[in-house]
Amino acid sequence: MFRRGETMKKYILTLSVLLALFAFAYAQPVKLGFVNTDRLLLDSNEAAEVARLFALDKQNWTNQIKSLDEEIKQMERDFEIRKLTMNDAAKREAQSRIDTKKAEAGRLLEEYFGDGGKAEQRYRELIDPLTLKIHNLIKKIAEDEKYTMIFDVSMGSVLYALPALDLTDQILLELNKDTIKPTEGTTPEPPKPEGEIPPEIKPPEGFGDEFKPDKL
């Protein structure tokens, strides 16, 4: 029901805009165009570089947490071996050190991959300048070539448009003309458009569960 309602809202919005444009056309010429911002990000050299840099940062953070995990497991193995020869006070002290290390790993997991954490901040830091550049390119072309309105088909609000109105290739050419696509290794998935946080920011499901407060 929610999806149908959203679709109907988009349809009504599009229809309203088109009706307004038709009315406006009686007063002066109308020039329309559209772009696909999803494709701009998919094929942009800078988007590939953003994805590469973010993947490196994410891997570094993940490795830090994995290193702590290995340290904790070693501490637990040592404790299991030695606990039969330890008195109660030594056992409590050893368990306390393990719990402290787990709490440290939990804080690090939240710091890097929690809501508003370093991963999300880094993604925004990398992607926001690119989305702004795309916006400015679209605006420049609209002003230079006297477009009345340019739609974004990736938003799902354009039901039909003539292919001849597609400005995506023109903008992509401008976007890529002074950049080189990274070639080192396998290029990660490109970032999502502005306003979306990709699920890839989060670590794999279940990763770090043993460090969460209810597991300590």
Order of alpha helices (4+ residues) and beta strands (2+ residues): alpha-beta-alpha-alpha-alpha-alpha-beta-alpha
